[in-house]
Amino acid sequence: MPFPGGLWWLLCCRQGFTLLRRDYGEADREADGEAEEEEEASFELRAQGDQGSLEVSLSQPTRSSSGSERSLLVAEEMRSLIVEKGPEPVEDDPDALIKGWLQREVRGGVKTPWIRPRKYWFVLTPDSLDYYSSNEKGSRRLGSLVLTSLCSVLWPDKQTYKETGYWSVTVFGRKHCYRLYTERLKEAVRWVCAVQKVIDSKAPVQTPTQLLMRDVEEHCGSPEVLEQIYRCNPILRYTSSPLYAPLLPFPYGSLDQSAPGPRSYTTLRDEAVKLFNSLQQLESERDPVPLMQGVLQTCLDLPPLVDEIYCQLVKQTTEPPAPGGQGDLHYWQLLTCMSCTFLPSPPVLRFLRFHLDRTESRFPSSEMAKYACFIREALGKTKGRECVPSLEEILVLMRRQEMICTVHCPGAPACSVAISSHTTAQEVAQELVSRLGLSQSPNLFALYEQSRRREHPVGSATLLADVLTRFENLAGEEQEQDPQCRLCFKHYGFLDTDNVPRESLEFALLFEQAHEMVLRGYVPTSEETLQTLAALRLQSLNSDFSTHAPFPRLEELFPPHVLHARLPAPRHRPPAKCRGARLRAGLLAGGLWGQALAKQRAERDQRLRGRLREEGASTMAAILEKWKLLQGMGRPEAMAAYVALVREWPGFGSTLFDVDVRASPVGAARQRLWLGIGAKAVSLYKPGEPEPLDSFCYGRISSFGASDSSTFRISVEDRDLLFETSQVEEIAQLLNTYLASAAARQPPLSPEPAPSPAASDPSALPRGLCPAAGPWQQQPPVGSFHSQPGARCGHTGCS
């Protein structure tokens, strides 16, 4: 049915029409809309003619329709919002840097079939990006995007080209975003480079807050001038109204600011405004801890927002309506958490410290002054965090107290240690070494993150507050089947296990660590010996045999993998070679036959579990018989006998890592082995075999290091060994630790020996601690450790 004449005319006027690739109607409307938007106020910065810095009048932005009541415009940005062009032809514009035809997305998207991108003549000048209806003389300029240092441009996206057939160029401005398209990649790159060059040539835009921070710093010695600055500029003081623009300059547009994981963010400017709204909610929150943690998490995901939040908190704690009230203290508590998590930039840090001094002088002996003193001390210790504070840590910081951290010691009671947000693992390990009387031990100790599935040492420079936060996050994950994590104090490096006194606490630690190695299958020995070890374990726990003695589970006495090895291996049917056979098998699996197969698998699993219970019962009976033979043996003797049996394995004292080894990087088959890192040598074991396949002392190692995140390389004389493992950092850290210890024990060969490039100076390290070589990022690169000519090695397997 044809449209009536009036309706057709209205539709054409509404949508515009296209004639000979020239657009009318919609572009005129768009140009008028942009002109109206360009007249709107911008909360940035504006100079007041020849007035001094103290006469700058800046107020909180408001949503008012009156032009006189709106915020002031930025001088650098708004020197010439829209440069009025004369009637000369577009082709003769002397300021044009680059020009050409591009298609612009007006409304909708490129994938929208009923609204196509429209072709315009674009001209880039040193101040703006303009577009015209055509390149003819006297053509009308339809729009202009002012370019400042805060503008940004996105490079062409290959994904967009695959979906639309166009290479996109996106330019973000203060009020507008131009999405331009071209069919040629070379042309798109040319425009991107030209626009970026213009943006880079612009002077940095400064906001009113930045200028006033500078004024405050310049007049910090004049109280009268400072009071006048705060009185004349409400932007420095508390406000109950929302912010419509950030206090600091942020680039327009969204570049790559999305945080990893489920969290997603918009532009930095929008996130800054949202965060201020969240801060205002703190005043009335009965439980502000989750909201504080959310603000801290956003700052961790978007580091540029750290300075913005500091400025917002300083603003909200300056001359509040109720100093020391609940809402004001919530701001100070969040500022306390920020100071223990993030360090601001130097200008913001100076402004923050001035604010703290001003608060202490105006409100002495108040809660605000106490928070200010705590924040000042925290800023001197904060160096950055890997995780935001946990809920428990936030509660402690709100009270300006320390946390109590529980560290478990195998064979000894758990120790409670008071820590702060800045306490490192090395400091806690040093305190435990001193508290437990291990200062004279030649062996090395460290803290471990331990769970049933795995354990790994905590880096010496790692903050324990970050470790506790990870524990809290793991405990909150529903899919985590074993969320129980804890800190454990254990041996890290075995330098001398023969001369440990049996009555000492260190021997108890050694006994417990040896038992852990047995349960994990890292002590290859006969099953008879394993049963004897289990009986000695029972004797050390319960003394003589008794039917009323508490009996641990079998998996706490005997390695579970030995029992599973007795079960028959499941038989796997060979896959059907014929296509028709595979099709019939698939059809049968989906019907009644599939239910029968599932029933057979359940029955087979039940039989295997029954067989496993039978094997466990027979093993337990053998262990009990051996336990009865230990009648009259004391606990120290049982522990000594246990350690003596384990020490019979030549690899005792080495830390074992599961690795896949290749002899060369190309064409070599992988082989699952144990890599043993000891105090004197590095050895390779076949899992379950007591004798090493190969062993080489440190004097034969020419270099070692990480080839990538999952490959570790050791160069031994004329061959390279590549180990694929997920424990690259731990292997490298342990190797450097043993090298540092060996260098500390070796006497100097000359009055001025050359420093070893692979080991740090151990003279400043406390005895009994793992050397603070730092995390793996600070370790020597590949090839940095070289054996010295003529170096002697005490390992018997090295010639």
Summary of the structure (lengths in Angstrom):
residues: 799
radius of gyration: 35.9
end to end distance: 99.7
largest distance: 112.8
contacts: 2308
relative contact order: 0.05
helix: 41%
strand: 16%
